[in-house]
Amino acid sequence: MRRAVASLCVCWLAYCSAPRSNALPLVFGMTPEQAGLALGVPLAYHSGRGGSKIYVAAGLADIPGFYPVDTGLALQFRADG
């Protein structure tokens, strides 16, 4: 029983003290340039009008803490107003 408790304590300490990466690289209020830097890929303009533009992050995004992906991600940016 002591070994089980000791093992659980060691596992818990190792998990809690492990360095954390930024699990949520995108936050509200980012510019397209900031979002591109956070994702690690440039954003390409897709469409938009009237203060609302859609950009696509295409390519191999390598976000720390996540699996690399090879699909596109569409992001909508709206102008303040």
N, C-alpha and C positions, 0 to 999 in steps of 0.2 A: 504494500500500500504506500509506503514511504517513497519507493521508486516512482510510482505513478504520479504522486503529488509533486515530487521533485522534477520529473520530466515535464509535467504540465506547466510548472513555474518557469522552467528554462525556456520552453516554447513560447509562453506568453511574453516573457521579457524580450526574447529575440524578435518576436513579431512587433511588439510595441516600440521597441527602440530602433527598428530598422528605419533608415532614411526614407522619407516619403518624397515622391516626385509630385509635380503639380498634376493632380488627377483631373482637374477641370481647366484646361488651358484657355478656354473661351469664356469671356465674361461680358455682361451687358455693358454697352457703351463703347466697345472697341471700334476703332477705325478699321477699314479693310487692310491697311498696312500692318497694324498691330495684330490682326487676326492671322494674316499670312505668316508673320514671324512666330506667333504662338503655335501654329500648325506645322511650321517648317517647310511649307510649300507656298509658292506665289499664288495669289488669287487672280483668276481671269474673269474679266467683265462678261456677263452673260446677257442681261437685259435690264430694263428699268425705265421708269418715267415718273414724273411728278414727285421727285424727292425720295423715291424708293428704288434702290438698285440691287440687283442680284448678282453675286459673284460666285464662281465655282472654284473650289480647291481641288485641283486634279493632280494626280501624280502619286508618288509613294510617300505618304505622310508617316513620319517616324516620331511619334509622340512618346516621350519617356513614360514608362509604366503601362503602355498599351501595346497591342500587336500592330505591326505595320499593316497598312491597308493600301489597296490599289484601286479603290473606287473613288468617285467624285463626291464632294460634299457641297451642297448649295447653301449659301449664306445670304440673308437679306439684310441690307443696311438702309435705314431710313434717316432722312435729314431731320434735324431738330426744327420744330416749327409748330 
